[in-house]
Amino acid sequence: MTDLLFALRPVLLTLLLAAAVPGVPAQTRAAPVRTGDYILAVVNQELVTASELQSRLERVRADAARQRAKLPPEEQLKREVLDALIDDRVQLTHARESGTRIDDAELDRAVNNVAVQNQITMAQLRERLRKEGIDYARFRNNVRDQLLTERVREREVQGRIRVTDAEIDALLDERRAAAHASAEYNIAQILVSVPDGASAEETARRRERAEGAKKRVAAGEAFETVARELSEDSNRAAGGAIGLRSAERLPDVFVETVRNLKPGEVAPELLRTGAGFHLLKLVDKREGDAFRITQTRARHILLRPSAQLNAEAAQRRLAGFKQQIESGKASFETLARENSEDGSAAQGGDLGWTNPGTFVPEFEEAMNRLAINGLSEPLVSRFGVHLIQVTERRQVTLDVKQQREQARNVLRERKFDEAYDEWLRELRARAYIEMREAPL
């Protein structure tokens, strides 16, 4: 099975975000204290320095300016950023103690991706680091630390999340209610009106007239014919049909009466309202799309950057494959079988029918932009470099099992932030944290 499947959350490499902005890359491993620098906090065996705080503040301000976001007052901002640095150290020391390891191949891919996503070569990345005064070996260690921290955080936080069947049922009920509210109905009616203040005898005669209409329809006479003859509604000429309307534009009692009918069926009982007696028929119904999704069938060729094939070379190679496919010199399926380094290679790169949210965001976003049979540009993800082609799309309604699984994933995602905050509070409570005063 392809590595792309079941990636619940993206790897949150702050390094990749920071490296997109000129300046010092994000750090997780404390730098040695430089002359004129001083220690702000000791977190387990790690240090947080004033220069690191200043570097992070500069990056936060740059990000805010680029996004036109408002920042809190300066002192509050400093406290929040320092607190975030302490959180980083707490998580990192815990991750190191967990025994989890990041192998060199995965680290190489991550470092290559930093260069590719910033549209520079590895040589240019090294040069940028040199100009910033950052040792390349230390840079790699920082990347490894961030990968390690994210892996442990994801595993331990996800392990805390519990979703009950009752919660799933409640979410599905909520979605069904929303779908019913957005459903559209075309209802036909035969109305026998009852004037205001009508006597019991007059009301009884009116009911008898409506019951007669009901019997004629039940005996097989066309509803439309009876409506044109007997109905006192303004839509009688149209066979009583009022046209397609959303549920919110119809009387609630009408919606409740026809909700469980199939198109073409007539309500088994008359409906009594202030206007009179109604015999209702459901002509058509268009359900809301709570459980209707677009599935995509795609295929890809994956090349994993390595010591023998760096990310730039992988991109050039895939660009060459794209030209061969577009010119008709080679088929996607053949190139995938012969070259792809994903588990789907044996199927010609075919990933099968997939639901929204199956793939990592960068892959899915590129896939969703493609027309049928369209080819992407070489795309970098955490797994390597891809060439993607969409072969089919279809609309499907999820079955009960799929509905419950989708609801479970939504609930897990909703609960992640709360579980993460609780996990981090517990880590901080166990950590040794010593705050230092700035020297006079």
Buried (B, 14 or more C-beta within 10 A) or exposed (E): EBBBBEBEBEBEBBBBBBBBBEBBBBBBBBBEBEEEBEBBBBBBEBBBBBBBBBBBBEBBEBBEEEEEEEBEEEEEBBEBBBEEBBBBBBBBBBBBEBEEEBEEEBBBBBBBBBBBBBEBBBEEBBEBBEEEEBEEEBBBBBBBBBBBBBBBBBEBBBEBBEBEEEBBEEBBEEBBEEBBEBBBBBBBBBBBBBEEEBEEEEBEEBBEBBBEBBEBBEEEEEBBEBBBEBBBBEBBEBBBBBEBBBBEEBBEEBBEBBEEBEEEEBBEEBBBEEBBBBBBBBBBBEBBBBBEBEBBBBBBBBBBBBEEBBBBBBBEBBEBBBEBBEEEEBEBBEBBBEBBBBBBBEBBBBBBBBBEBBBBEBBBEBBBEBEEEEBBEBBBBBBBBBBBBBBEBEEEEBEEEBBBBBBBBBBBEEBBEEBBEEBBEEBBEEBEBEEBEEEE
